[in-house]
Amino acid sequence: QVQLVESGGGLVQPGGSLRLSCAASGSIFRRSTMGWYRQIPGKQRDLVATMSAGGSTTYADSVKGRFTVSRDNTGDTVTLQMNNLKPEDTAVYYCNGTLFAYNYWGQGTQVTVSS
């Protein structure tokens, strides 16, 4: 069964840190570009950070220097380390796996940055 399951969201104060994890079920993800997108109500879902199967990374300008995306050696888990969080980082964060025409999403996890 192909599945992505996120964990690690929550409430954090500005300047704090959170770590999101995504567990991937299905061998397709080992060859996929994996990453994170986020969405706030009424807005489109935007790229946060991705990592290809070969290790190349892409980051949104707004998170460069604060967020780090990584994958374990098996490629089955992708992690987003978020530091120096800002209120504008508040959103539902979705794990994504993409390979050619295949595009999979997790169920999303809420991240709220507020004092």
DOZAMAR-90483 format. One line per 2 residues: number of its first residue (from 1); their letters; for each residue x negated, y negated, z negated of C-alpha. Coordinates in Angstrom, 3 decimals, m for minus. Each point is the difference from the previous one (the first is absolute). Layout:
N
NUM> A> X:Y:Z; ...
This chain:
115
1> QV> 0.000:0.000:0.000; m1.345:m3.425:0.967
3> QL> 0.320:m2.393:m2.899; m1.605:m3.076:m1.541
5> VE> 0.549:m0.705:m3.697; m1.136:m3.252:m1.590
7> SG> m0.744:m0.686:m3.651; m1.531:m2.725:m2.128
9> GG> 2.217:m3.029:0.452; 1.241:m2.147:m2.857
11> LV> m0.067:m3.380:m1.682; m3.277:m1.851:m0.472
13> QP> m0.989:m3.533:m0.958; m1.716:m2.303:2.489
15> GG> m3.696:0.801:0.170; 0.595:3.597:m1.001
17> SL> m0.623:3.238:1.870; 2.012:2.960:1.205
19> RL> m0.905:3.174:1.813; 2.416:1.602:2.451
21> SC> m0.375:3.595:1.140; 1.633:1.895:2.829
23> AA> 0.016:3.780:0.139; 0.373:1.358:3.514
25> SG> 1.451:3.427:0.751; m0.668:1.289:3.488
27> SI> m3.242:0.611:1.841; 0.818:m2.712:2.555
29> FR> m1.021:m2.664:m2.511; m3.622:1.118:m0.016
31> RS> m0.236:m1.242:3.581; 2.215:m3.028:m0.509
33> TM> m0.603:m3.618:m0.773; 1.330:m0.413:m3.521
35> GW> 0.805:m3.178:m1.810; 2.319:m2.373:m1.747
37> YR> 2.644:m2.478:1.068; 2.199:m2.243:m2.104
39> QI> 3.405:m1.555:0.321; 2.047:m2.595:m1.860
41> PG> 3.784:m0.281:0.422; 1.013:m1.612:3.259
43> KQ> m3.487:0.174:1.464; m1.757:2.382:2.347
45> RD> m2.306:2.691:m1.255; m3.585:m1.258:0.209
47> LV> m3.344:1.750:0.118; m2.069:m0.155:m3.180
49> AT> m2.901:2.375:0.672; m0.722:3.127:2.027
51> MS> m2.787:2.519:0.367; m0.506:2.227:3.011
53> AG> m0.984:3.649:m0.232; m3.514:m1.151:0.886
55> GS> m0.123:m2.526:m2.821; 0.598:m3.277:1.845
57> TT> 2.023:m2.490:m2.022; 2.353:m2.854:0.806
59> YA> 1.234:m2.571:m2.502; 2.516:m2.807:0.075
61> DS> m1.770:m3.336:m0.401; 1.991:m0.716:m3.149
63> VK> m1.453:2.998:m1.854; m3.599:0.040:1.237
65> GR> m2.424:0.006:m2.897; 2.712:0.996:m2.485
67> FT> 1.377:3.324:1.260; m1.900:3.161:0.942
69> VS> 1.415:2.964:1.905; m1.633:3.413:m0.292
71> RD> 0.624:3.669:0.780; m1.206:3.138:m1.707
73> NT> m2.239:2.474:1.806; 2.888:2.184:1.092
75> GD> 1.933:m2.959:1.401; 3.070:1.075:m1.945
77> TV> 0.040:m2.958:m2.393; m0.249:m3.681:0.833
79> TL> m0.472:m2.580:m2.729; 0.420:m3.756:m0.155
81> QM> m1.930:m1.761:m2.752; 1.498:m3.441:m0.515
83> NN> m1.954:m2.563:m2.043; 0.647:m3.636:m0.839
85> LK> 3.670:0.431:0.772; 2.071:m3.057:0.819
87> PE> 3.770:m0.599:m0.235; 0.142:m0.007:3.800
89> DT> m1.154:3.638:m0.039; 3.380:0.950:m1.447
91> AV> 1.675:2.429:2.407; 0.943:3.600:0.614
93> YY> m3.124:1.787:1.159; 0.315:2.849:2.501
95> CN> m2.510:2.684:0.875; m0.332:0.696:3.708
97> GT> m1.563:2.676:2.152; m0.334:m0.507:3.749
99> LF> m1.382:2.263:2.718; 0.887:m0.761:3.626
101> AY> 3.814:0.116:0.193; 0.359:1.319:m3.544
103> NY> 0.803:m2.577:m2.656; 0.896:0.976:m3.567
105> WG> 1.004:m2.067:m3.020; 0.211:0.593:m3.709
107> QG> 2.959:m1.083:m2.082; m1.696:m3.142:m1.307
109> TQ> m1.128:m1.204:m3.413; 0.759:m3.379:m1.547
111> VT> m2.828:m2.311:m0.979; 0.960:m3.085:m1.998
113> VS> m2.539:m2.663:m0.950; 1.437:m2.335:m2.578
115> S> m0.843:m1.611:m3.317
